Amino acid sequence: MLHESIHRYQDPSFKAFGNGVNEAVTQYFTNYVLKQYGLPSGQGHVEKVVVAEALAGTVGFDELARAYFIGPVTNFIETLKKKIPGFDHVKVMQASAGGSVDWKRVAEMFQVPPANPKK
């Protein structure tokens, strides 16, 4: 029920990432609220939360919250493009669509690749 309530406060433009990522981030914020009250994480979309954790690791909690709750997602996508070389939210949508999704692979699409050490 809390998860569905959080959906009501999200900016509609965040759905540009597709349903799977949207559910991942919603569950991430659901778990955050539950933790604030000393309650265990919710059981919904457990396998997808790794995606939201990767997003938060790349842009920070506040930036993710701003994109999710306030929008517009276009600003957030531009931020991701600046941080992640070759980032394409359409590819994220494609990778997260369907019944058999590798959520760890989707999460990797939101991570800044490690810098190449100089030789």
N, C-alpha and C positions, 0 to 999 in steps of 0.2 A: 504494500500500500504506500509506503514512503517513496519507493522507487517511482511509482506512477505520479505521486505528487510532485516530485522533483522534475519530471517531464513537463509539467504544467508551467514551470518557471523558466524553461530553456528558451533561448532565442530560436525561432523556427529555422533560421538560416543554417544552424549547425547540422541540420540533416543533410547538408551537401556532402558530408562524408559517408553517407549511407546508413542504413538501419543498424548494422552490426556495430560500427564505431559509435554511433549515437547511444546505443544500449550500453556499450562498454563505459562510456563517460558518465552516463546517468548512474550506473551501478557504482562507479568510482565515487561520485559525490554522495550517493546513498550510504556507502560504507563509511565515508568521512563523517557524516552526521551521526550514524550509529556509534562510531568510535567516540565521538564527543560526549556521548551519554553512557559510555562504558558498556555498550552492547556489542555482541558479536556481529561480524559482517553478514550481510544478506546472502541468501543462497541463489539468487537469480543472476544469470549471466556471468558466473564465476570464471569461466574459461576466457572470457573477453576482457576482463579487468586489466590484464597484462598490457593491453593496447593503451588504455587510459594512463596507466602508470608510465609507459614509455613517453606518451605525450607530455605528461607533467614533468618527467625527467628532462625533456628537451626544452620546454618553454617555461616551466615553473608552474606551481599551483595557481597563483594569482592570474597569470595570463590565460591558463586553460579555463579558469572560472569566468573570466571576462568574456572569452570567446563563446563559452557555452551558455551563460546566462544573459549576457548583454548583446554580444555580436557587434557588428556583422561578421560572419565567418570569413568573408573575403579578406579582411584585415589579418585574420589569423592565418589564413592560407599563405598570404604574402610573407608573414613572419616565418612560417615553416620553410618556404622557398629560400629565404635568406639563410636559414640555419642548416638546411639539409640540401646538399647539391642534388639537382635533378628531381626534387620532390614534385609529385604529381598526384593531386587528390583523387583524380579519376582512376588512377591505377590502384589507389587504396580502396576505392569503392568496388572495383572489379575483384580485387583479392579478398574482400570481405563479404562478397555476395555468394549465395548458395548454401547448400546444406552441410558441406564438409570443408570447413574453413580452418586453415592453420593460423590460429590467432597469434602465435609467437612470430610467425613470418610477417603478419600484418603489423605487429608491434615494432618489428625491426625497421619497417618503412618510416616510422616516426622518430627514429633515433639518428643522432648525428654520428656519422661514421668516424672512427678514430683517425686522428691525424697520422699521416705517414711520417715516421721518424726520418730525419735527414741522415744520409749515409756519409 
